[in-house]
Amino acid sequence: MKIIIQTFGQIRSITKEQYIELELDEKSTVAQAIKHFTEKFGPDVQKLLYHEGKFRDFYTVMVNKNSIMSEIINTYVLSEGDEISLIPFVAGGM
């Protein structure tokens, strides 16, 4: 099945693309899609998304514009045409 990953910030700087299409096995999870994505784009993307093998919780993961908790990325099953957005938290203030 085909899904789309939408990138922002440093990840987009590395991939040079806002939208990346991935081909995955049917019933793949969000975690499997992100793993496939990091394998495609290499260690720089992997370092941004993972620390000591765990997904960094300062990224918001959205599927079809709905936020999902990082705790369920291992069990959330994707469907054909789903779009995953990887949005880094932005800090700021005055």
C-alpha positions as CSV (number, residue, x, y, z in Angstrom):
1,M,0.0,0.0,0.0
2,K,1.1,3.6,-0.5
3,I,1.1,6.2,2.2
4,I,2.5,9.8,2.4
5,I,4.9,11.2,5.0
6,Q,4.8,15.0,5.4
7,T,7.9,16.6,6.7
8,F,8.7,19.8,8.5
9,G,11.8,21.6,9.9
10,Q,15.1,19.8,10.0
11,I,13.7,16.6,8.5
12,R,12.5,18.5,5.5
13,S,16.0,20.1,5.2
14,I,17.5,16.7,5.0
15,T,14.9,15.1,2.7
16,K,14.5,18.2,0.5
17,E,10.9,17.2,0.1
18,Q,7.7,18.1,1.9
19,Y,5.8,15.0,0.8
20,I,7.3,11.6,0.5
21,E,5.5,8.6,-0.8
22,L,6.3,5.2,0.7
23,E,5.3,1.7,-0.3
24,L,4.5,-0.4,2.7
25,D,3.1,-3.9,3.4
26,E,-0.7,-4.0,4.1
27,K,-1.6,-3.5,7.8
28,S,1.7,-1.7,8.5
29,T,1.8,0.4,11.6
30,V,2.8,4.0,12.0
31,A,6.0,2.8,13.7
32,Q,6.9,0.6,10.8
33,A,6.2,3.4,8.3
34,I,8.5,5.8,10.3
35,K,11.2,3.1,10.5
36,H,11.0,2.6,6.7
37,F,11.2,6.3,6.2
38,T,14.3,6.6,8.4
39,E,16.0,3.7,6.6
40,K,15.3,5.5,3.3
41,F,16.8,8.8,4.4
42,G,19.6,7.6,6.6
43,P,21.2,8.2,10.0
44,D,20.6,12.0,10.1
45,V,16.8,11.5,10.0
46,Q,17.1,8.6,12.4
47,K,19.0,10.7,15.0
48,L,16.3,13.4,14.8
49,L,13.4,10.9,15.4
50,Y,15.0,8.3,17.7
51,H,17.1,8.3,20.9
52,E,18.5,5.0,22.2
53,G,16.0,3.1,20.0
54,K,12.9,5.0,21.3
55,F,10.9,7.5,19.3
56,R,11.5,11.0,20.5
57,D,8.4,12.5,22.2
58,F,9.2,16.0,21.1
59,Y,7.6,15.2,17.7
60,T,3.9,15.3,17.2
61,V,2.7,12.5,15.0
62,M,-0.4,13.0,13.0
63,V,-2.3,10.6,10.8
64,N,-4.7,12.3,8.4
65,K,-4.5,15.5,10.4
66,N,-5.4,13.7,13.7
67,S,-2.8,13.7,16.4
68,I,-1.9,10.3,17.8
69,M,0.0,9.6,21.0
70,S,3.5,8.3,20.7
71,E,2.6,5.3,22.9
72,I,0.3,3.9,20.1
73,I,2.5,4.3,17.1
74,N,3.4,0.6,17.4
75,T,-0.2,-0.5,17.2
76,Y,-1.9,2.1,15.0
77,V,-2.5,0.3,11.7
78,L,-2.4,2.4,8.5
79,S,-4.6,2.2,5.4
80,E,-3.9,2.9,1.8
81,G,-3.5,6.7,1.2
82,D,-3.0,7.7,4.8
83,E,-0.8,10.7,5.5
84,I,1.6,10.8,8.4
85,S,2.9,14.2,9.5
86,L,6.0,14.5,11.6
87,I,5.8,17.9,13.4
88,P,8.6,19.0,15.7
89,F,7.6,21.0,18.8
90,V,8.5,24.6,18.6
91,A,9.7,26.5,21.6
92,G,9.6,30.2,21.9
93,G,8.5,33.1,24.0
94,M,9.2,36.6,24.7
